[in-house]
Amino acid sequence: MKIIGTGSALPKKVVTNDMLKEFFDTSDEWIRTRTGIETRRIMTDECLLDLATTACKRAIEAAGICPEELDYIVCSNVSNNYVYPTLSSMVQGAIGATCPCIDLRNACAGYVYALDVADMYLQTRRANKILVLAAEEPTRFCHWEQRETSVLFGDGAGAVVVEKGDGFLGSKMTTVSNTEVLYQRKRLESTPFEVEGTYIDHIMVMNGREVFRMAVSGCSSEISHLLQDHNLKTSDIKYFILHQANMRIISGIQQHLDAKTEQCPTTVQKYGNTSSASMVILFDELVRANKIQRGDLLVFSGFGAGFTTGSCIVRY
């Protein structure tokens, strides 16, 4: 696999920490010291399809191809108003593509899983060019009287176009079945056969301490194994592009890897946690700022509900 184009899109509304005091008891200092987040982007009159379409069009333009050349769209998406159809199928129509579409639901690690699926299609010669998209609106899944989760999230989308090449050095995926540490159940319609009084609370549940522990240990372990498998050192990697969930978690992974601060760039402070879109949004910003050059080695690593982690090494 070789990445030939990147793109991203964010809502226009910037929400500061001080603006959140209108909804619950909090402060800029409380949020910054616990998460590192200063602002986030939240959709107002936009919809997720708008952001996803814009990100994809920018990636396709950067790749210098036409939408009709795409053989697959692989999309990572969990937070979305639609149960069906899939977000990828709606994007396909919006950008003028004609290819098959696949959606993955691997939570915040989904972008790495989507890259891995794309690489497998390219290896089996079933595709030449694939659009990999991650688009999320987690702010619509929060309970806006629940401070612990509402302060964390922002909305956004990012995409890359990949083609056949030798840039995907390797990946490692891990799932440890642990529902209770992070989950949100969907409220479904009742049936006449339902036991009376059955009720499903649809508020997001997160054990922050356990998420921190599993994220730092899981991602650090995967990355270390990948580096060892490819005879690489931490210093060989230009950037560790980590899931932008929380500055403390990012710092924890950095310390475990003995990486330099400049090797672990961040956007969480200005965009919040955009779920599986966070890594590709950061990646696109680095590419467009000319901070990544062809031949640079990059590590993508994410974690999310499941509890799922996914990491890969890419030569840009």
N, C-alpha and C positions, 0 to 999 in steps of 0.2 A: 504494500500500500504506500502511496505517496500523496501527501496533502498538497493540493494545487490551488486552493482558494478558501478564504475565511470570511465570515460576516457575523454581525451581531446587531441587536436592536433592543432598546430599553424604553420604558414609558417616559413621558415628558415630565410627569409630576415628581418633584423631589420632596421627600418627607424627612424633616429633621427630627432628632430625638426630642427637642423641645415641643414640637407639634404633637407628639404622642401624649403629652400630659393632659390633653383634652379628653382622652378616653380612659385613662387609668392613672393610678398613683405611680409616677416614675420620674426620673430626671435624666438629663444628659449624662451626668457623672455616673449614675447607676448603670446605664446601658453601656457606656464606653468602657468602664472598668471590667465588666463581665463579658463583653462580646467584641469590643473593638469597633463596633459599628457607630458611625456618625450620622449617616443619611442612608436612605434607600429609595428606590424608584417604585412607584405603585400606579397601576393602571387606573384611569378615570373614564375617559370616553373611548379609550382603545379597547380592543379585545385581543386575546392571545393569538388568534389567527393573524391579526395585523402584524404583531411583532415577529411571529414565526415567518411569515411571508417576506417581510423586509429583510430579516437576517439571511434567508435563503437566497433572495435575489442578489444581495451584496456578495455572498459567497460565490454564486454562479458567475457574476460579473468579474470578480477577482480571478476566477479560474479561466476566464476567457472562453467559456463554452455556452451552448444554448441549452435551455431546459429539456428539449427533445432528445438530447444526447444522454440523459441520465438513464441508467438501467435499473436503479432501485433508489427509493428514499427510505432510510432507516431513521426512525424518530424515537427519542427518549422523552416521554411525557407521563406524568402522574397527575399533576394538578391541572384540571381542565373542566369546564362546565359540561362538556359532552361525555356521556358514557360511550356512545357511538354516534356517528362514525369516528374512526381514528383521526387524530390531528394530521397525520401524514397524508391521508387521503384528501383532506380539505386543502392542505398546502399544495398538493399535486395539481389540483384544479386552479388554484390561485396563481401559480407560477407558470402554468402552461406546459407541465410535464405530462408524460403518458405512461410512466413506468409503474410497476408494482410497488406497493407501500407496506411498510412494517412498523408497528409501534412496540416499544419495549417499556416495561414498568419496573425498572430496577431502582427506583427512587433516585437519590442524589448521586449514586454511582453510575447512573444510566448512560452517561455520555461515553464512558470507557467501554461499557458493554456494547454500545452501538458501534464504536470503532472496531471492536473485536469481530462483531458480526459482519461488518463491511469487509474487513480483511479476509474473512473466510470465503465470502462470495467472490472476491477478486482472485483468491488462490485457486478456487475450483473452476475458474474461467467462465463463470456464469454471468460475469459483469465486467465492464470496462471502466465505468464512471458511476460513482454513488454519492448521493447527497446525505450527509449525516447531520441530523438536526436535534437540538435539545431545547425545548421551550416549556416554560413553567409559570404558573401564577399561584404560588403558595400563599400569597396574602389573602386569597379568597377561601382558603381552607382554615384560616385561623379564627379563633373566637376573640373578637375585639374587645373583650373585657378581661381577657387572660393575658396578663403582662408578660409572663415568662416565654411565651411563644410569639406573640404579636410583634414584639420588638425586633425579632430576628430576621424577618423575611422581606424579600423584594421580588418583583416580577422581571422577567427578561427572556431573551432567546438568543441562541448562537448556532452557527452552522459551519460546516466545512464540506468541501468537495474533494473526494479522493479518487485516485485512479491507480492502475497497476504500477507497482514500483517496489523498491526494497527498503522503504522507510519505516516499516512496522517491525521493530526488532523482536518484540515479545510481549506477552501479557500474562497476568495472573489474576484469577478471580476467586473470591472466597465468599461463602455464605454460611453463617452460623445461625441456625433457626432460633430466633429470640424475638418473639412478637412484642413482649411487654415493654421492652426498652424504648420503642418508638413506633406508634401506630395511630391510625385514624380509620374508624369504621364508617362505611357509607350507609346512610339511612335509606332503606328501601321501602317501597310501597307495601302496605299490609295486605294480607290475604284473609279470606273468611275462615281459614283453617288455623290461623295463628293463635297461639295460646294467649288468652286475655292478659293484658298487662305487660306483654313483651315490649321492651323498648331498647333501642340501641342509641347510646350517646355518641354523637358524631364529632365531638370536640377532640382535637389533636391531643395525644398523650405522649409526653416525652420525659424520660428520666435523664436529665442533663448530665449527671455524674457518670452514669453508665455509658451514655453516648460518647462522652469524652474518653473514657477508658478504652472502649472497644474501637473507636475511630483511630486513636493514636497508636494503639498496639497493632491493630489490623493493617492499617496503611503502612506503618513503619516496617512491619514484618514482610509484607508483600514487596515493597520497594527494595528492601535489603536482599531478598531472595532473587529478584530480577537482576539487580546489579551484580550479584555473585554469579548467577548463571551466564552472564554475558561478559564476565571478567572486567567489569567497570567499577570505578570508585565514585564516591559522591562528588568529588571534584571534577569528574569528567562530564557531569551534567550541567548544561547551561542554566536551565530552569526546572524546578519542581513545581508543576502547575497543579496545585491541590484544590480540592473542593473548598469553596469559600463559605464555610459555615460559621466559623467563630475564630477570632484571632488567637485565642488560647489553644485551640486544637491545632491550628497551623503551626504555632510556635512549638507545641509539644512534638509534632512530627519532625519539625526542623531540628530540634535538639536531639532526638533519637537518631537521626541520620547524620548528625554532626555537620549539617549544611550551613552555609553562610546565609545571613539575612537576605542579601541581594539575590540569592538563588531561589528564594521563595517569595515571588512577587504577590501582591494582594490587591483585591478590589472590594473585599468584604466591607471595608470601612465606608465606602461610598455607595455600594449597591445592596448591601445586606446579603442574606443567603437566598440565592436564586435557584436553589435545588440543582438539578442536573445540568442546568444551563450555565452555572457559575464558571466551570473550567473553560468552556469554549468561549465565553464572553471575555474572560481574562486573556486567553490565547489570542483572540482576534485583536484585542487592544495592543498586545505586545508586537504582533506582526505588523500592524498598521503604524506603530511608532518606530518601526525599523529596529526593534530591540532583539529580534530573532533573525538570524541569517541562515541561508541554506547550508546544511551540514551540521547545524547545532543539534545536540542531543537533548531531548526533553523527556521528562517523566510526567505523565498524567496519573493522578490517584484520587479516588473518591470513595465515599462511604455513605451509607444510608440505611433506611428501614429494611428489616429483613432478618438479621442484620447483615448487610451486604457490603463488601468492599471490592474494588476493581482498580488495577494499576497496569500501566503499559509504558514501554520505552519506544519513543518515536525519534527517528532522524529526520529533521525537517528538510 
